[in-house]
Amino acid sequence: MPFDPVSPHYLRIRDEIAQDMAGGVPPADHKFAPEREMAERFGCTRVTLRQALQQLEAEGLVYRENRRGWFVSPQRIRYDPTRITGFMEYVAAQGRTPLTECLQAELRPAGSWLASRMGLASIQEPVFHLQRRRWVDRRPVLLEFNTLVASWCPGLLEVDLNTSLTRLLKERFGRVQSRCELVMQTGTVNEQQAELLQLTVGSASLYLERLNFAEHDQPVEFDQEFWRPDALSVVMETRYQADGPVADQ
């Protein structure tokens, strides 16, 4: 690559690493050489090298695992939040290997904040609270918290929760959500979330918050999802009305 005297050194290193990856070196989801070796190759300090790698990480091209090093990011999972399709199904449909790990499951009162958020009649309303970690191939990509109204799916804690909750609700309890209200925004991970997702504290995440409604439009489930920012592409299909007004461009 031609030498560019104008760009900062770390950006020139970033460009060279990106060019290597475009040529398949190293392959997707494979590990880079240790930082010491890479710094020697580029004739820079490890601080400068990390600047280059952090730039690539911000762009979603590489990721870091604590105490393991740097890796080339695999292809992102495509996700359409407007479709009622479980994580296990849409990940497998893209030729990847999904895994669900239930970390916590308990019955407890909703509490004031959740009762207000879900429009429940009482702060004592019994709810099932689940904390689950989702994997794609060998990498944890999603930490989610599911809260479900207990009367809507009694006996939930008696079944295996290391699977698709969407399919479980339909097949075991005959329950299907009719619609949802969805919020998406960028955020950061705290210490616990960072450890579970193999990120550093304060790393960026994609945050999804979803309020699900049942057949008679009553709120029955509230979800909070914390995604690794390099793991997901949100893809939605939108149909426009042919005879609608034309907006100013």
C-alpha positions, 0 to 999 in steps of 0.5 A: 500500500502506498505510504500516505504522509497525511493520515495518522499512523494508526489509520494507515495501519488500519487500512493495511489490516483491512486490506489483508482481511479483504483478501481473506487473511486471516479468515473470518472468525480467526485470530490475529497474531499477538499484538507484540508481533503485529506491532513489530510488523508495522514498526509501531508501539502497541498503543498505536496498534491498538488504536488501529484495531479499536478503529476496526472494532468500531467499524464492526470488522474485528472483535476482541475477547478478553484474555484471548486476543483479536479476531476477524468478525464473522458475517453479521446475523440478519434480523427482522424485528417485525417478524415473529421468528425466534432467535434459534430459527432465524440464526439456523436459517442463515447457516449458523449454529445458535445456542440458548443458555438460560442463566436465571429463571424465577417467579416474582412480583412485577414491581412498580417500574415494570408494572408502569411500563407494561400497564399492569394493574398491580405492582404485585402482579406475578411475572416470570423473569428470565435472563438468557445468553444467546450464542452464534457458533462459538461466540456469545452475541446477545444477553436478554431479559424476558419478563412474562405475565405468569397468568399468560403462560403458567408452568413456564418454569417447569420446561426447558428454557434453553431453547426458542421461547417463541416456539415454546410459547406457541407449542406448549402454551398455545400463545402467540404475540399479536404485535409489539412496540419496539425501541432500538438505540445504541448503548453501553454494557456494564460490568456484568454484561461485558463479562457475559458477552466477552466485551470490555466494560463500557463497550458499545452495544445495540439495545432493543426494548420490546413490549409484546401484546397478546391476542386481545391486545393485552401486554404480556411480555417485556424484553430487553436485549443487549447485542454485541454491536458487530453481530447484528444487522437489522433488516426490515421490509417496508411497503409504500402506498402507491396512492399515498402523498409524496413527501418532500425530499 
